[in-house]
Amino acid sequence: MTTGPTIVDVSLRDGLQNESVLVPTADKIRFADLLADAGVRRIEAASFVHPKLVPAMADAEAVLAGIHRVEGVSYSALVLNDRGLDRALDAAVDEINVVVCASDTFSRRNQNMSTADSTRIAAGIIERARAAGIFATVTVGTAFGCPFEGEVDPAAVLRIVTAAHAAGAQEICLADTIGVGVPPQVSLLADRTRAITGPDTGLRFHFHNTRNTGYANAWTALAHGADTLDSSVGGIGGCPFAPRATGNIATEDLVYLLDRGGQPTGLDLEALIAASGEMTMLLGKELPALLPRAGGFPGAVG
């Protein structure tokens, strides 16, 4: 049987950071347990950013402290600078994800620094994380397009990939921050990234479904060597600094696609649908995911 990709569930970080409802810490902790029970083995649990900029992440330390650590499950956090890394290390994360935006304008608005400065800082963060025994991912944000600059030159993305690889990043993630990417872009960036990093560095993608291309992009990424995909339960999420950026591809919808497509994920689809129902109640609204509405593949009637 073909082995499917690893899924990183980002519900608790990218999923909640753009929601108007502030989910209580205790509910976030309980939701992390639901994800682990559903078979998710990589959970992005928090973001160590300034709480005034992203209020939904103000309880990052409390969430990481309260999570019931399950053996075999890796709990990660997003960081943007050395202060964020300090907080993440103090919280005993298993891995960190540092973001560098390929669009200089977006980088300045999102991180208050140029892409060049962010790339340089990321290299130092990778070095420190690895010295501490923490798995380090570099995510290239706005890799497929920018709300302020428009098209993003693939060369700009690949410069960051090259620098991150040279610095020792164990995984490269290419992020469609605003959901504009299409499969030809995915195949091009995947192939060129692999040419730089070789097979020993993880290749991960982060897709938003803003324009309904996220699942096609995910399938294309796997066909071009990706081994890890991000998603969020219910398809929630977005970026507070990206106008009109809507949710991630939904974990339950992605699992259905992959399992039926011969790339089994090992995740429990019914448990994910139940988790999606829990998130629906926490946020008080219908979520974008379709599997909770339709269910899995129907049994025979007769």
N, C-alpha and C positions, 0 to 999 in steps of 0.2 A: 504494500500500500504506500502511495506517495505521502511523504510527510509535508504538512502545510507549514506556513510561516508562523513566527511568533507574533502575537498581538499584544501591543502595549495599550492598556486601557488608560485614557487620559481624562476620564469623567471628572475626577476630583480636582484636576488642575485646569486644563484648557476648557473642560466642560463647564465648570462652575464660574470661571473667572469673569465671564461676560454676562452672567445672569443677574437680573435685578433683585432676585430673592437671595438673601444671605442665609445659606443653609447652616444650622447650628453645628458646632464641632462634634457633638455626640452623634449626630446623624451622619456626618462624614465618616467617622470612625466605623460606625455600623455598616455603612455602604462599602467601605474597604473590605470588610469581612464578607459581604455578599459577593464581591468580585472574586475574592480568593476561593470561596465555596463553589463558584461557577467554573473554576479551573484557570482563571487568569493568573499568569505567573510573572508578569511585569506590570506594576501599577504605578502610574505617575500620581503621587498623592498630594503634592503641594508645589507651591512656587515661592521661593524666598526673594520677594521683591518688596519695595516700600509699600506698607499697608495703606498709605494715603492714595497711592496710585492705583492699587488693585485691592480694594477692601475685602473682596471675597477670599483673599489669601492671607489675611491678617492673623489667622490662627494656625499658621503653618507648623510652628513648633508644637502646639498642643495636639494637632492631628497626628504628627509623627510620633509623639510621645504616647498617645492613646491607642494607636493601632495595635491589634493583636498580631504580632509578627508570626506568620505562618512559614514553616520550613519549606524551602523551595520557591518562595515568592520573593521577588526583588522589589523593594519600595524605593522609588526615585523622586527627585525634585528638580525643578527647573531653577537655574541660577543665571544671573546676568553679569555679576561682577564678583570681586574678591570678598566683599562683605556678605553677599549671598552664599558664597561657598563656605565661609566661616560658619554661618548659621546652619547650613546643610550638614556640615561635618559634626557640629555640636548635636544635631538631631539624629545622628547615626543613620543617615540614609545609606542604602546599598549602592546607589548609582546617582550620578548627576547628569543633567542635560543643560549645556550652555548654548545660548542662542546668539548667532551672528546674522544680521540681516544683509542680504545682498544689495538691497536698495539703500543708498546712502541717506536719502531723505527720510525713509521709514526708520532707519537706524537712529537718526538724530531725534525723531519724534518719539520713538519707542524707548530708546535707551540713552538719549541725550549725549550721543557720541557718534563719530563717523564710523563707517564700516571698517576703515583701516584700523582705527583705535580699538574697535570691538574685536577685530580679528587678533590683534596683538594681545589684548587682555585675555581672550579665550585661550590662547596658547599657554599663558601662565596658569590659568585655572586648571587646564588639563594636566599640566605637570604636577601641580599640587595635589589634585585628586588622585592621580595614579600613585604618587608617593604615599598617600594615605590608604592605598589599597581599594580605592573606589573606582568602579567602572565609569568611564567618561564618554559621553556622547556629545557631538557638536551638531546642532540643528542649524541648517542654513535657512533662515526665514525669507519670505518673499522671493523664493527661488523661481516661481513661475509667473510673477507679475506683482506690480506695486500699485496701490490705490493713488499714489501721488505722482509717480514717474511713468506709469504705464508698463510697457514691455521691459523685462530685465534681461540683459545680455547673458547668455549662458557662460560666457567667459568670466563674468563677475562672480557667478556661482562657483565655478571651478577654481578660481583663485582662492576662495575661502576653503574649498575642499582640500586643495593642495596644502595650504597652511595648516589646516586641522590635522591632516594625515601626518605631516612632518612633525607636528607637535606631539603626536602619539595618541590621538583620539582612537578609541577602540570601536567606535561606530559613527557613521555619518548619516544624518537624517536630512532629507530634502523636504521642505515644508511649503505647501501651497497655502500660504497664510490667508489669502482672500478668496480662494476657490475659483481661480480662473484657468487652471491648467487643463490640458487636453492630452490624450495618449501620445501623440508624436513628441511632445515636450518631455513626457515622462521617459520614453524610450531613449531619447537623446541624452538626457541628463544621467539616467541610470548607466548607460553604456560608457559615457565619458568619465563618470565618477569611478566605476569599476576599473577603468583603464589606469586611473591614478592610484587607487588604493590597493588594487589586487584583491584576491579572494579572502584574505585573512581579516579584513576590516568589515564589520557589519554594515549592511546597507539598508537603511530604514526610510520610510516615507510617511509623511503626515499630510493627509488630504482633508480638505473641507468640501462639503457638497453644495456649496452656494449656488452653482449653476448646473447641478445635477450631473456632473462628470466624475464625481469622486470614486464611484465603484468601478467604472471603466478604467480610471487611472490606477486604482489599486490592482486590478487584474493585470494591467499592462506592466506595472512595476514588478510583479512577481515573475512575469514572463521574461523580464530583463535582469534577473538576478537579485532582486530584493529578498531579504530574508525576514524582515520585520515590518509591520504596519501599525500605525496608530489608529485608534478609534475611540469613541465615547458611547457609553450606554445611552440609548434614546436619541443619539445624534445631536446632543446638546453641545454648545460651545461657541467660540468666536474670539476675536481679539478686541480688547477695549480701544486699541489704537488704530484699528482698521475699519473705516466706514463700510457699513453694509456687509461685513463678514459674518456669515451664519455658521451653523454647527458643523462639527466633524462628521465624517461618515460614521454610521451607527455600528456599535460592536455587534449587536444581534443580527443586523442585516448583513454585515460582512461575514460573520460566522456562517450564516446560511449559504451565502454565495460560495465560500471556500469549501465547506463540507460537501455541498452538492456538486461542486466542481472538481472533486477528487483531490483536494488538498486539506485533509482533516486537521482541524485546529486543536482538538482535544478539549474544547470548551463545551459546557452544558448549555445548549440553546434555551431550554425551558427555564433554567435558572437565570439566564441573562434576560429573558422576557419578564420574569418576575422582578428582577432588579430594575428593569425599565419602568415597571409599574410603580415601584417604590420611588424612583426619581420623579415620576409624574406627580405623585402626591407631594413630594418635598417642594417641587417648584410650582405646583398648582396650575398646570397647563398641559395641554396635549403636546407631546414631543414629536419631532420629525420622523423618527424611525417607523418603518412600515410593518416589520415582523410582529410587533405586539398587537397590531390590528388584525392581521391575516392569520397569524400562527405559522408553524412550520409546514412542511409538505403534508397535504391532507391524506388521510388514510382512505382506502377504497370504501365506497358506499354501496350497500347492497345486502 
